[in-house]
Amino acid sequence: MDATVSRDIIERLRQQDCRWTLVCLRDGRRLRVLNIAWGLDEGELHHHITTNASPPSDGVEIDFFLTNEIVEIRDVETDRVLWQLGEL
């Protein structure tokens, strides 16, 4: 995964702001995401993402992962795949 794909993932998650999104990771975790904060450390290709922290919601877990850990992003309401590993 290169920096272009990482930026595309961030944009797709930003477009889902305040809508429930399912993010599936390589390690099998399936995370419910309502909002994200992200950054890119100097010299890195993959963004780091913190979920559900800004603003926080009662009963919603805050998670942290890198864009290169993601295998699929899905809209919870429509079940539509928004991004999938190998798409680009």
Buried (B, 14 or more C-beta within 10 A) or exposed (E): BEEEBBBBBBEBBEEBEEEEBBBBBEEEEEBBBBBBEBEBEEEBBBBBBBBBBEEEEEEBEEBEBBBBBBBBBBBBEEEEEBBEBEEE
